[in-house]
Amino acid sequence: MRVRLTIGRLAEAAGVGVETVRFYQRSKLLTEPKRPPSGYREYSQADVQRIRFIKRAQTLGFNLDDTVGLLKLDGPQTCDLP
């Protein structure tokens, strides 16, 4: 079953405030989903995990610019090995 969350539920699940979610969206740390016909943007569990990662990185002393770099490491990477 696929969980879809409103911004309030997303913030609650990630342990942050709604304004923090919006700040992360403005900072391009989190993608803002398109607004469906229902009018409520829907977020996924992956968004919760991403916010938790950002908060954990901050706890470890990384600033937001550093965190952007860390987030870029998530995804398909290629490595040419001899």
N, C-alpha and C positions, 0 to 999 in steps of 0.2 A: 504494500500500500504506500502510495506516494504522499508525503506530508507537505501541505502547502500552508504557509504561515503569513499572517498579516505582519506589518512592520512592528506592531506592538508585541505580538507573540514572538517574533524573531528576536527582538531586543530582550525580552524576558528569558527566552531559552538560552541566549548567549551571555546573559548576565550584564547587560549594558542598558543604557537609556536609549530612547528613540532618537534623541538628538545626536547621540554618538553614531548610530546607524546612518543618519543623514549626513553627518560630517564625513564618515568613511566613503559615502557615495560621492560627495563633492570632491573628496581627495582622490577619487579614482581607485580606492582600495577595494571597493565593493560595487558591483554592477547594479544599477537600478533597473529592475524589471519593467517591461512595458505594462501600461495600464490596460487590463482586459475590459470587455464590455461591462462587467460587474462593477468596475470602478475601483476595486481594491487590488493593489499590487500584491502578488503572491511570491513568497520567498521559500527556499528549500532548506533541507537539513544541511546541504553543502554550504549555504550562506551562514548558518549557525557555526559550522566548523571553521569557516574562514574568519569570522569575527573573533572566535575563541583563539585562533592562531595569532591574529593581530594583537590581541590583548596579552597573550603569553609572550610574544616577542617584546612588547613594551615592558613587561615585568622583568624580562631578562636583560633589559638595558638598550634594546634597539630603538632608534627613533623611527618616525614614520617613513622617512626616505630609505632607511636601511630595510625596513619591512617591505616596501615596494620591491626592492631587489630580491628579498627572500621569496616573495610571492611569485616572482617571475621564474623561479626555479621549479615551481610546480607545473608540470605539464610534460608534453613529449619533448624529450631532449635527444640530440644525436651526439654521438661521440665517435670519432674516427680513431680506432685503435689499430696499431700495426699488427 
